[in-house]
Amino acid sequence: MKYTIVCISVLVTLCAHSQVKVSFSSLSGYETNIYKSPSSFVSEGELLDKNDLFASSTYQDGIIQFKYGKNWENSNLKISFTPEIRYYFSQEDARRIVLNGRIKYGYNFSRTTKWENSVSFKNKNQKGQDLDANELSTPLGYNRINLESKVSFRLSKKNRTAISLSYGNKSFDASESRQVSYDIYGLNLSTKQVRWKNHLLHSYGVNIGFFGRKYTLFSLEDETNSFRTWNYFNAEIFYKFPFHKKLSVQPELGFEKRMDETSNQFGYNEFSAGFKLKYSSDKFLFNLTPNFSFRSFDQLNTTGNSTQKLNYKYIRANMNLEYKLNKRLSITSRAYIIDRNSNNNNINTTAYRSYQNNYFGLGLKFIF
């Protein structure tokens, strides 16, 4: 009881400080096909359908968000920490606990030039396999840390440009046979032009990135390491235009190329198209980001009735909604859909198959 009183006292004290914000969200919903399984699979001569393979359940989310910010002279500091849990009522083993944290420091050299450095981490605790990455078949649980340094500046009055360097490490939970981790190094350039039209700010630009992943695969059986190198190039063009001050849309076209420097087996080209729709007012916030992408592998073949180069067609959509009932209490909603259509129709394997996964939740958010 004393511990509870102390925690509440500390929370109230922190929230009384103007630079600290703490909120709690609770959402109830339903998720279909939690583990992203295909809709059919032959196991020991028996044909299983989605009734046998899909793990679906109602769920309860609990999310605490802590934010702290401080400004002084030409500097600013931002700290955020967000623990969240998703509990599945009929699939208890699928329970997911995620811890997100970030520390970001910025320094303004001038009105147009800024230097930002950040450290972020994420811990995800969840059982199961990630079938969206069959090239490595990694567990869902992992630890990740990222470091980034970014310089923002202007090439002209209407230009906004940023260059960033990043490093990260991601270590997956050990499976029965191996431990997988990778280091990632990145260089990213983003530049855009802005212009005012009818008292509304339009912008258009491009993002270009180069990333290298160095994988280490540790075999638990013979205690040996193997290595894998994948390099990535991605590019995106966009145009953001507002319909009025509250509503804007941003169409995007993207391209990503993965180069498998180790075996030349898992390289691919991916083209994508989508948009970001945002509506924001004093009481209502709505974000919708649908996207379609086509991924074609260079060397990887299907294992179904006919042999051809493996390809995926992805449809994804993410939606967030918040409506303020008063200064502290809001109605919130989240929804997500992913549909992967694969040309691999081999029902004797779960690898590289089609799948669908979606969830929808509705709840409340309280700001302390």
Disulfide bonds with the S-S distance in Angstrom:
none
